[in-house]
Amino acid sequence: MRYIGVMTGNSLDAADIVLSDFAEDSIQDKAAGTIPYPQKLREQILHLRSMVKTAKSDMKELASDPDFINIINQYSAFVAEAVKHFLDENKIQPSTVRAIGFHGQTLDHFPPSVAGGKKAYTLQVGNAQLLADAVGIPVVYDFRSDDIFLGGEGAPLAPVHNLHLVDSLTNINKHTIAFCNAGNTGNIALINKSKQQIIGWDSGPFNHFPDMLAQRFWNKNCDENGTIGTRGKIIKEIVQQFYSYSAIDKSSRNFYEQCPPKSSDPQRYKLPDLSNAYKPEDILRSAEYFSAYTLALSLRFVPRDMPMPEHILLFGGGWQNPLPMEDFRHILQDRFLPVALDSHTKIFSEIFSRFKTPPQIKSSDEYGISGHYMEARIFADAARCYVEKIPFCYPQITGCSKPCVCGVCCHPRDNDKRLWSRAAKGW
């Protein structure tokens, strides 16, 4: 059965769309495309984020603001036009698609690991009814709320999809496999099918700080191909500042040191003020190293009864920058740390000692799985799981109280007026 997945991420650069065919033991992409955001829409989404921050995610206040509703509908109209273009360009008949998985745009995420005893919530926006009516296909959406309702983090959602992909990997040893996503936030999933083990967590910011620095100092969206970072040096004091201050919550807890289950969000990250003490190129290069460093460091959370991964499959835009890619490989394959914080030397030694041999680290594309469209495909899979009543969240991944099927479905010509997630603040 064929499903479409749509993802618009925190980078606000484009809508990724994929059509995937789900068989019993394989997942195959039949078509994929990327539709860039118009600059005006990007500015509007940034304004939405600002509105949410000012209102402290108070949905009663936000719902009464016509601008808030108008921008959500404009964003949804863009997604609808993007999907229509995708269908036309690839000559896909809507009747051949079972459903669309639509994640929506995240504006705030306040999971239990951050809430610290307060009521958790998550806020994704999008007009699913507008999309369903425009393209004539049922839309499944609001995937994170069900998990939040059951005490879970609402994230990450990649691990269960990664589990479903393992059956498609016919050319590698399948003892323990890791999938590492380098998005705005980094996350990791580890799967050992023979032992029926699956775990995953967010590692913290990945593209977030390098992209912020590229925009601030060079007016670029990112450090394309690591061109700027190559001119800088990795400086231990900068790495220490990032580790000590960039992901501290109001209770003074350091996200990097919290045990899973845990999830994160760009609104929780703070860029340390380093510009008066260091060259911009050195700050950027250190931030790029920090992305790979914290992802590798997070392997300390792999349970003792689970073998370390023999294969690590990389996906997400951050790996297009060769600098974090090289850093990640140096750390885990060569066991070479250009910079290691004093408190982590022993931790890394323990991580290395648990590997029987250095892991194979390759792009998921080298195994026939598109990394660029992984996140879009996650939501095609989530829509399929909703339709087939397959759980998409599990306690060992998100911390939910029981496995749960995620999402809500609306059909063309329904009267679904919901524009934001059911687990928004105040639920």
Secondary structure, DSSP 8 states (H G I E B T S, - for coil): -EEEEEEE-TT-SEEEEEEEEE-SS-EEEEEEEEEE--HHHHHHHHHHHHHHHHTTT-HHHHHT-HHHHHHHHHHHHHHHHHHHHHHHHTT--GGG--EEEE--EEEEEE-HHHHTTS--EEEEE--HHHHHHHHTS-EEE--SHHHHHTT------HHHHHHHHHTT-TTS--SSEEEEEESSEEEEEEEEGGGTEEEEEEEEESSHHHHHHHHHHH--SS-GGGTTGGGS---HHHHHHHHHHTTB-TT--BGGG--SS----GGG------TTTS-HHHHHHHHHHHHHHHHHHGGGGS-TTS---SEEEEESGGGGSHHHHHHHHHHHTS---SS--GGGHHHHHHHHHT-SS--EEEEGGGGT--STTHHHHHHHHHHHHHHHT---B-HHHH--SS-B---EEE-TT------B-TTSTT-
